[in-house]
Amino acid sequence: MSEDSMYEAVCSRDARFDGEFFFAVATTGIYCRPSCPATTPHRKNVRFFPTAAAAQGGGFRACRRCRPDAVPGSAEWNARADAVGRAMRMIGDGVVDREGVAGLAARLGYSARQVQRQLGAELGAGPVALARAQRAHTARILLQTTALQAAEIAFAAGFASVRQFNDTIREIYAATPTELRAARPGRDSRFGPVGRPAAGAASAGVPLRLAYRGPYATAEVFGYLARRALTGVEEVVGGPGDRTYRRTLRLPHGCGVVEIDERPGDGWLECRLHLTELRDLTTATQRIRRLFDLDADPYAVAERLGTDPALAPLVAARPGLRSPGSADAHELAVRAVLGQQVSVAAGQRLGNALVAAYGTPLTEPSGGLTHLFPGADDLADSPLTDLGMPESRRATLRTLAAALATGAVRLDTGADRDRTEKELLALRGIGPWTAGYIRMRALGDPDVLLEGDVAVRAGARRTGAFLEDSEGWRPWRSYAMHHFWNAPKAARPALA
């Protein structure tokens, strides 16, 4: 977008561009999201930034009215496979907080200086500034949704000291932590996380509002997850339209339980996180966002897919259809092997047996949630004879688990997708369907089309779509595939 077109979006308060860019007002020293309801500033006073961190680096503080740090992430980072896109996904997952810039650079295969230069040139902020902005957002959530002491919040958000925490909060929000807590939004607030402070986040959970842009097909997403839910690890309670998806999470510093409500708000899903370590809040939030594909741009997807005469009716019938990712990439890869060449129900039964035999029991069960999904280390050397699978499938599962445990195959958010798919295909027993499914869900690739999938081909036949013409659907072929999976059984071909 040109700066003139970005200013037009600001003038129309177009929420479609929230998270895609930020604007700052030189006369007030404040930066906002494009849909900010405040009076539109004069063009000469407006500056544009690709990230909140860049705006903060320019000396601007976050608007207290529109809360620009609570917007959905840019869909661009999921679509891009270059170093900048990979870096942004890993920073979101907390890699810089856990491993520093050197760790991020090593995962990308570049020097720290090269990473700093590339991010600075394109985003106006380096990895440290981007991670700092994310820590500040996490701290604001904890200040406004829990009754934890400021010192506890500082270290839970990833700050090295209370002084660094205080200085950052003052700089970004122009308020002390105490003032920020007092400015907690009410239940009717449109922007940002809400909820009454809990006596302790570990017991009552951290309430969040997970923002998304555009329409969101909650019924299809919750139905997709419900059909694949594994006993002990996941559960879906309530009836259609009022369901809650719950699952356990294996996180860098501990474990957790997440609850997501199907009933959407005005651009968000209600979420509650119960964590044994609050340091995992940022990572857990990002993983749930990937699972529910909350950073997608449904407008861009509909614009591209809607040009195909066969896909256009499907896109119109299910606006905001998402391509669910995963909350745990290793778990998703194992489940993909369990599900290859069998029905969804059969794969679910095998997954249930795997969890019962090799899952890690929770210290305290939560409703129907009793286990963490088995880790790769737990499966690499296990016989797996109690799963009722042929030896060839068990051997594939052990081979994959060993590759994940040793790092021979990496499925982190910043992995090179092409290289990872080749590494998966090199493992005995893993074919194109399994590797592509892992790429789509575990690596969050929005441009995967499993042409050999029986249900995809059936859906394409029913709608009259030609998979051979799928080049025109790029870079959103994963969404096209979900439309085929959801195509009505009685649909007639749109093309003669």
PLY file of the C-alpha trace (Angstrom):
ply
format ascii 1.0
element vertex 496
property float x
property float y
property float z
element edge 495
property int vertex1
property int vertex2
end_header
0.00 0.00 0.00
1.09 3.55 -0.67
0.97 6.07 2.16
-1.96 7.79 0.43
-3.97 4.56 0.37
-3.06 3.90 4.00
-4.33 7.36 4.90
-7.58 6.60 3.07
-7.94 3.50 5.25
-7.39 5.65 8.34
-9.99 8.20 7.18
-12.57 5.43 6.71
-11.53 3.70 9.97
-11.18 0.47 8.01
-10.69 -2.40 10.48
-9.53 -4.69 7.65
-6.10 -3.11 7.95
-5.71 -3.37 11.74
-2.39 -5.08 12.31
-1.28 -4.61 8.70
0.14 -1.17 9.51
0.05 1.49 12.25
-0.15 5.26 12.04
1.25 7.87 14.40
0.36 11.53 14.90
3.31 13.88 15.23
1.36 16.53 17.15
0.16 14.16 19.89
3.01 11.62 20.05
0.48 8.75 19.86
0.27 5.77 17.50
-2.97 3.97 16.64
-4.57 1.21 14.62
-6.30 2.24 11.35
-9.79 1.77 12.86
-9.16 4.08 15.82
-12.41 6.00 16.53
-10.59 9.22 17.44
-10.81 12.29 15.21
-8.87 11.73 11.99
-5.61 13.74 12.05
-4.44 15.95 9.19
-2.38 14.12 6.59
0.67 16.29 7.16
0.85 15.18 10.79
0.60 11.42 10.09
3.45 8.91 9.87
3.06 5.23 9.00
4.83 2.20 10.47
4.78 -1.52 9.58
4.88 -2.65 13.23
4.02 -1.35 16.68
7.68 -1.75 17.63
8.71 0.62 14.84
6.22 3.21 16.07
7.54 2.85 19.60
11.09 3.21 18.28
10.00 6.45 16.64
9.10 7.84 20.05
5.33 7.32 19.94
3.20 5.81 22.71
0.23 3.49 22.31
-3.23 5.01 22.07
-5.26 4.25 25.20
-8.51 4.39 23.26
-7.90 1.92 20.41
-5.17 -0.20 22.07
-3.12 -0.84 18.92
-1.06 -3.56 20.62
-4.17 -5.80 20.79
-4.77 -6.08 17.03
-4.51 -9.33 15.04
-1.09 -10.07 13.60
-0.38 -9.44 9.93
-1.32 -12.34 7.66
1.79 -11.50 5.66
4.08 -13.26 8.13
2.28 -16.58 7.68
2.31 -16.32 3.90
5.97 -15.34 3.57
8.70 -17.97 3.53
11.70 -15.61 3.56
13.94 -14.84 6.53
11.87 -11.84 7.68
8.62 -13.81 7.68
10.26 -16.73 9.49
11.83 -14.37 12.03
8.51 -12.69 12.80
6.85 -16.05 13.45
9.63 -17.10 15.82
9.68 -13.78 17.68
5.94 -14.20 18.20
6.58 -17.63 19.70
9.02 -16.12 22.22
12.31 -17.36 20.75
14.14 -14.08 21.43
12.98 -14.07 25.05
14.16 -17.66 25.56
17.28 -17.82 23.37
18.22 -14.23 22.59
19.02 -12.74 19.19
21.85 -15.25 18.75
19.39 -18.12 19.13
17.02 -16.56 16.62
19.84 -16.03 14.13
21.06 -19.61 14.53
17.60 -20.97 13.81
17.39 -18.81 10.68
20.89 -19.76 9.52
22.15 -16.16 9.49
24.44 -14.08 11.66
22.89 -11.88 14.33
24.07 -8.83 12.39
22.34 -9.97 9.21
19.07 -10.59 11.07
19.26 -7.15 12.69
19.93 -5.53 9.32
17.11 -7.31 7.46
14.47 -6.67 10.11
15.56 -3.08 10.61
15.49 -2.33 6.90
12.03 -3.77 6.30
10.23 -3.30 9.60
11.95 -0.31 11.14
12.77 -2.32 14.26
15.21 -5.08 15.17
14.47 -8.36 16.97
15.10 -6.89 20.43
12.62 -4.04 19.84
10.02 -6.41 18.41
10.35 -8.75 21.39
10.23 -5.78 23.77
6.92 -4.60 22.29
5.54 -8.09 22.73
6.69 -8.24 26.38
5.00 -4.91 27.05
1.73 -6.21 25.61
1.96 -9.33 27.80
2.62 -7.17 30.85
-0.42 -5.01 30.10
-2.62 -8.10 29.88
-1.39 -9.36 33.25
-1.74 -5.94 34.87
-5.33 -5.60 33.73
-6.57 -9.18 34.17
-4.83 -10.43 37.34
-4.10 -9.22 40.84
-0.44 -10.29 40.67
2.20 -7.98 42.11
4.06 -5.83 39.61
7.34 -7.63 40.29
5.73 -11.00 39.50
4.28 -9.59 36.29
7.64 -8.14 35.24
9.39 -11.50 35.28
6.37 -13.40 33.94
6.31 -11.10 30.90
10.00 -11.74 30.24
11.64 -8.57 31.57
15.11 -8.93 33.08
14.38 -6.56 35.96
11.59 -4.57 37.59
13.32 -1.36 36.60
13.36 -2.39 32.93
9.68 -3.30 33.24
8.74 0.07 34.77
10.74 2.05 32.22
9.24 0.15 29.28
5.65 0.53 30.49
6.12 4.28 31.01
7.71 4.69 27.59
5.14 2.68 25.62
1.95 3.55 27.49
2.89 6.89 29.09
1.65 5.49 32.41
3.05 3.68 35.42
2.07 0.04 35.95
-0.28 1.18 38.72
-1.98 3.71 36.42
-2.23 1.13 33.65
-3.90 -1.31 36.00
-6.38 1.36 37.12
-7.26 2.00 33.45
-8.47 -1.57 33.01
-11.12 -1.72 30.24
-14.67 -2.66 31.18
-16.78 -5.49 29.85
-18.16 -3.26 27.10
-14.75 -2.24 25.83
-14.29 -3.00 22.15
-10.54 -3.26 22.22
-8.06 -5.34 24.16
-8.33 -8.07 26.79
-10.98 -7.75 29.45
-12.02 -9.42 32.68
-12.06 -8.78 36.34
-8.72 -9.26 38.09
-8.34 -12.76 39.45
-6.91 -13.48 42.87
-4.27 -15.63 41.19
-3.80 -16.26 37.49
-2.67 -19.83 38.06
-5.98 -20.83 39.66
-8.54 -18.54 38.02
-6.89 -18.27 34.63
-5.93 -15.26 32.55
-8.93 -14.01 30.52
-8.11 -12.78 27.03
-9.87 -11.49 23.97
-8.14 -12.93 20.93
-8.69 -10.48 18.09
-9.27 -11.44 14.46
-10.10 -9.45 11.34
-13.14 -9.79 9.15
-15.75 -12.56 9.40
-14.89 -15.75 11.28
-16.56 -19.11 10.53
-16.73 -20.33 14.13
-19.12 -23.23 13.45
-16.80 -24.80 10.86
-13.63 -24.29 12.90
-15.09 -25.67 16.13
-16.65 -28.56 14.22
-13.30 -29.36 12.58
-11.55 -29.47 15.97
-14.39 -31.36 17.66
-14.27 -34.19 15.11
-10.57 -34.67 15.82
-10.52 -34.10 19.60
-8.48 -36.66 21.54
-9.79 -37.94 24.86
-7.79 -36.59 27.79
-5.99 -33.93 25.72
-8.96 -32.10 24.16
-12.67 -31.75 24.74
-15.51 -29.73 23.29
-18.36 -29.00 25.71
-21.71 -27.38 25.02
-23.99 -27.40 21.99
-23.44 -25.97 18.49
-23.23 -22.19 18.61
-22.30 -22.18 22.30
-19.42 -24.64 22.47
-16.17 -24.31 24.40
-13.01 -25.95 23.12
-10.59 -26.98 25.87
-7.18 -28.58 25.61
-3.90 -29.12 27.44
-0.68 -27.43 26.34
2.94 -28.51 26.66
4.90 -25.24 26.97
8.58 -24.24 27.33
8.43 -23.63 31.09
5.49 -25.78 32.18
2.06 -26.82 31.01
-1.36 -25.25 30.74
-5.03 -25.56 29.90
-6.78 -23.28 27.42
-10.50 -22.64 26.95
-11.93 -20.92 23.86
-15.60 -20.02 23.48
-17.33 -20.50 20.15
-19.66 -17.53 20.55
-17.71 -14.62 19.03
-17.60 -11.05 20.27
-17.19 -7.98 18.11
-14.01 -9.15 16.39
-12.60 -11.49 19.04
-12.90 -14.92 20.67
-13.08 -15.18 24.45
-10.21 -17.22 25.89
-9.01 -18.29 29.33
-5.51 -19.57 29.97
-4.56 -21.58 33.07
-0.76 -21.81 33.25
1.62 -23.40 35.72
4.21 -20.76 34.64
3.05 -17.28 33.65
6.27 -16.91 31.65
4.52 -19.06 29.04
1.68 -16.58 28.47
3.05 -15.09 25.24
3.95 -18.47 23.76
0.61 -20.03 24.73
-1.33 -17.10 23.25
0.53 -17.28 19.95
0.03 -21.03 19.69
-3.69 -20.70 20.22
-3.80 -17.93 17.62
-2.14 -20.31 15.15
-4.49 -23.16 16.05
-7.52 -20.99 15.34
-5.86 -19.14 12.42
-6.69 -15.78 13.98
-4.16 -13.74 11.99
-5.68 -14.69 8.62
-6.89 -12.07 6.16
-10.29 -13.37 4.97
-10.69 -10.40 2.64
-7.54 -11.28 0.69
-8.53 -14.97 0.61
-12.04 -14.22 -0.65
-10.74 -11.77 -3.25
-8.40 -14.38 -4.74
-10.52 -17.52 -4.49
-13.69 -15.69 -5.46
-12.35 -15.15 -8.98
-12.74 -18.89 -9.68
-16.33 -19.53 -10.88
-16.43 -22.90 -9.08
-15.03 -21.63 -5.77
-16.96 -18.34 -5.67
-20.23 -19.90 -4.39
-18.34 -21.77 -1.65
-16.52 -18.61 -0.55
-19.81 -16.69 -0.45
-21.52 -19.46 1.53
-18.83 -19.65 4.22
-17.30 -16.19 4.74
-14.31 -16.22 7.04
-13.55 -19.94 6.70
-10.20 -20.58 8.38
-7.41 -23.13 7.98
-6.73 -24.36 11.54
-3.09 -24.77 12.49
-1.75 -26.51 15.57
-1.03 -25.76 19.21
1.90 -28.22 19.20
3.76 -28.96 15.98
5.26 -32.26 17.21
1.84 -33.46 18.31
0.33 -32.56 14.95
3.04 -34.46 13.07
2.48 -37.62 15.12
-1.28 -37.34 14.63
-0.76 -36.93 10.87
1.07 -40.27 10.76
-1.69 -41.89 12.82
-4.27 -40.53 10.39
-2.64 -41.36 7.07
-4.66 -43.70 4.86
-7.46 -44.01 7.43
-10.65 -42.10 8.18
-10.80 -39.18 10.61
-12.64 -41.40 13.13
-10.04 -44.16 12.84
-7.19 -41.70 13.30
-8.97 -40.30 16.34
-9.26 -43.80 17.87
-5.53 -44.40 17.35
-4.77 -41.02 18.91
-6.91 -41.85 21.94
-5.03 -45.11 22.41
-1.68 -43.33 22.09
-2.61 -40.74 24.73
-3.90 -43.40 27.15
-0.74 -45.48 26.81
2.01 -42.85 26.54
0.55 -39.46 27.52
1.87 -37.52 30.52
-0.79 -37.33 33.28
-1.63 -33.88 34.60
-0.91 -33.30 38.28
-4.52 -32.17 38.64
-7.08 -33.15 35.97
-9.27 -30.32 34.64
-12.71 -31.59 33.70
-12.19 -34.17 30.98
-8.57 -33.09 30.45
-6.20 -35.55 32.08
-3.04 -35.78 29.96
-0.48 -33.93 27.91
0.07 -35.44 24.47
3.15 -37.72 24.45
6.41 -35.98 23.66
8.67 -37.13 20.82
11.16 -38.53 23.36
8.41 -40.70 24.84
7.66 -42.33 21.49
11.06 -42.67 19.82
12.06 -45.85 21.67
8.62 -47.22 22.52
7.35 -50.49 21.01
3.86 -49.03 20.40
2.51 -52.57 20.20
-0.63 -51.69 22.16
-1.97 -49.34 19.47
-3.33 -52.02 17.15
-1.30 -50.77 14.16
0.82 -52.80 11.72
4.55 -52.84 12.40
5.27 -50.70 9.32
3.13 -47.86 10.71
4.69 -48.21 14.17
8.15 -48.04 12.59
7.20 -44.84 10.77
5.94 -43.34 14.00
9.18 -44.20 15.83
11.28 -42.85 12.96
9.40 -39.56 12.95
9.55 -39.25 16.75
13.32 -39.87 16.71
13.82 -37.24 13.98
11.82 -34.70 15.99
13.57 -35.55 19.27
17.06 -35.21 17.80
16.29 -32.12 15.74
16.92 -33.89 12.43
13.50 -32.54 11.44
12.53 -29.14 12.84
8.94 -28.03 13.08
9.33 -24.73 14.88
7.41 -21.72 13.63
10.37 -20.35 11.67
11.38 -23.58 9.95
12.10 -23.45 6.22
8.93 -25.07 4.88
10.38 -26.42 1.63
13.38 -27.96 3.35
11.26 -29.43 6.15
8.88 -31.06 3.67
11.84 -32.67 1.88
13.21 -33.93 5.20
9.83 -35.43 6.06
9.55 -37.15 2.68
13.00 -38.66 3.23
11.69 -40.53 6.29
10.54 -44.05 5.53
6.77 -44.38 5.51
5.94 -40.67 5.08
4.39 -39.76 1.76
3.21 -36.54 0.08
-0.17 -36.41 1.88
1.37 -36.67 5.35
4.20 -34.22 4.60
1.76 -31.74 3.05
-0.70 -32.02 5.93
2.12 -31.37 8.43
3.29 -28.43 6.36
-0.21 -26.94 6.29
-1.07 -27.33 9.96
2.17 -27.66 11.95
4.06 -25.04 9.92
1.01 -22.86 9.24
1.48 -22.73 5.48
-1.61 -21.10 3.87
-0.70 -22.40 0.41
-0.94 -26.22 0.58
-3.19 -28.30 -1.67
-3.35 -32.04 -1.00
-4.28 -33.04 -4.53
-4.26 -36.74 -3.65
-6.73 -36.32 -0.79
-9.89 -38.29 -1.57
-12.21 -35.79 0.14
-10.57 -32.85 -1.65
-11.00 -34.47 -5.05
-14.61 -35.38 -4.22
-15.36 -31.81 -3.12
-13.76 -30.45 -6.28
-15.86 -32.79 -8.45
-19.07 -31.77 -6.67
-18.39 -28.09 -7.28
-16.93 -28.39 -10.77
-13.50 -27.06 -9.75
-10.35 -28.18 -11.55
-7.37 -28.88 -9.27
-5.13 -28.52 -12.31
-5.99 -24.80 -12.32
-4.97 -24.25 -8.69
-2.06 -21.96 -9.54
-4.59 -19.14 -9.67
-5.53 -19.80 -6.04
-2.06 -19.04 -4.66
-1.09 -18.14 -1.97
-4.33 -19.33 -0.33
-4.71 -22.93 -1.55
-5.07 -24.27 2.01
-8.30 -22.29 2.29
-9.51 -23.64 -1.04
-8.98 -27.14 0.32
-11.07 -26.38 3.41
-13.83 -25.12 1.14
-13.76 -28.43 -0.72
-13.89 -30.34 2.56
-16.93 -28.29 3.55
-18.65 -28.43 0.15
-22.30 -29.58 0.43
-22.77 -33.22 -0.48
-25.64 -32.35 -2.80
-23.81 -29.58 -4.64
-23.90 -29.69 -8.41
-20.95 -28.76 -10.65
-20.84 -25.03 -11.30
-19.18 -25.65 -14.65
-20.57 -27.82 -17.44
0 1
1 2
2 3
3 4
4 5
5 6
6 7
7 8
8 9
9 10
10 11
11 12
12 13
13 14
14 15
15 16
16 17
17 18
18 19
19 20
20 21
21 22
22 23
23 24
24 25
25 26
26 27
27 28
28 29
29 30
30 31
31 32
32 33
33 34
34 35
35 36
36 37
37 38
38 39
39 40
40 41
41 42
42 43
43 44
44 45
45 46
46 47
47 48
48 49
49 50
50 51
51 52
52 53
53 54
54 55
55 56
56 57
57 58
58 59
59 60
60 61
61 62
62 63
63 64
64 65
65 66
66 67
67 68
68 69
69 70
70 71
71 72
72 73
73 74
74 75
75 76
76 77
77 78
78 79
79 80
80 81
81 82
82 83
83 84
84 85
85 86
86 87
87 88
88 89
89 90
90 91
91 92
92 93
93 94
94 95
95 96
96 97
97 98
98 99
99 100
100 101
101 102
102 103
103 104
104 105
105 106
106 107
107 108
108 109
109 110
110 111
111 112
112 113
113 114
114 115
115 116
116 117
117 118
118 119
119 120
120 121
121 122
122 123
123 124
124 125
125 126
126 127
127 128
128 129
129 130
130 131
131 132
132 133
133 134
134 135
135 136
136 137
137 138
138 139
139 140
140 141
141 142
142 143
143 144
144 145
145 146
146 147
147 148
148 149
149 150
150 151
151 152
152 153
153 154
154 155
155 156
156 157
157 158
158 159
159 160
160 161
161 162
162 163
163 164
164 165
165 166
166 167
167 168
168 169
169 170
170 171
171 172
172 173
173 174
174 175
175 176
176 177
177 178
178 179
179 180
180 181
181 182
182 183
183 184
184 185
185 186
186 187
187 188
188 189
189 190
190 191
191 192
192 193
193 194
194 195
195 196
196 197
197 198
198 199
199 200
200 201
201 202
202 203
203 204
204 205
205 206
206 207
207 208
208 209
209 210
210 211
211 212
212 213
213 214
214 215
215 216
216 217
217 218
218 219
219 220
220 221
221 222
222 223
223 224
224 225
225 226
226 227
227 228
228 229
229 230
230 231
231 232
232 233
233 234
234 235
235 236
236 237
237 238
238 239
239 240
240 241
241 242
242 243
243 244
244 245
245 246
246 247
247 248
248 249
249 250
250 251
251 252
252 253
253 254
254 255
255 256
256 257
257 258
258 259
259 260
260 261
261 262
262 263
263 264
264 265
265 266
266 267
267 268
268 269
269 270
270 271
271 272
272 273
273 274
274 275
275 276
276 277
277 278
278 279
279 280
280 281
281 282
282 283
283 284
284 285
285 286
286 287
287 288
288 289
289 290
290 291
291 292
292 293
293 294
294 295
295 296
296 297
297 298
298 299
299 300
300 301
301 302
302 303
303 304
304 305
305 306
306 307
307 308
308 309
309 310
310 311
311 312
312 313
313 314
314 315
315 316
316 317
317 318
318 319
319 320
320 321
321 322
322 323
323 324
324 325
325 326
326 327
327 328
328 329
329 330
330 331
331 332
332 333
333 334
334 335
335 336
336 337
337 338
338 339
339 340
340 341
341 342
342 343
343 344
344 345
345 346
346 347
347 348
348 349
349 350
350 351
351 352
352 353
353 354
354 355
355 356
356 357
357 358
358 359
359 360
360 361
361 362
362 363
363 364
364 365
365 366
366 367
367 368
368 369
369 370
370 371
371 372
372 373
373 374
374 375
375 376
376 377
377 378
378 379
379 380
380 381
381 382
382 383
383 384
384 385
385 386
386 387
387 388
388 389
389 390
390 391
391 392
392 393
393 394
394 395
395 396
396 397
397 398
398 399
399 400
400 401
401 402
402 403
403 404
404 405
405 406
406 407
407 408
408 409
409 410
410 411
411 412
412 413
413 414
414 415
415 416
416 417
417 418
418 419
419 420
420 421
421 422
422 423
423 424
424 425
425 426
426 427
427 428
428 429
429 430
430 431
431 432
432 433
433 434
434 435
435 436
436 437
437 438
438 439
439 440
440 441
441 442
442 443
443 444
444 445
445 446
446 447
447 448
448 449
449 450
450 451
451 452
452 453
453 454
454 455
455 456
456 457
457 458
458 459
459 460
460 461
461 462
462 463
463 464
464 465
465 466
466 467
467 468
468 469
469 470
470 471
471 472
472 473
473 474
474 475
475 476
476 477
477 478
478 479
479 480
480 481
481 482
482 483
483 484
484 485
485 486
486 487
487 488
488 489
489 490
490 491
491 492
492 493
493 494
494 495
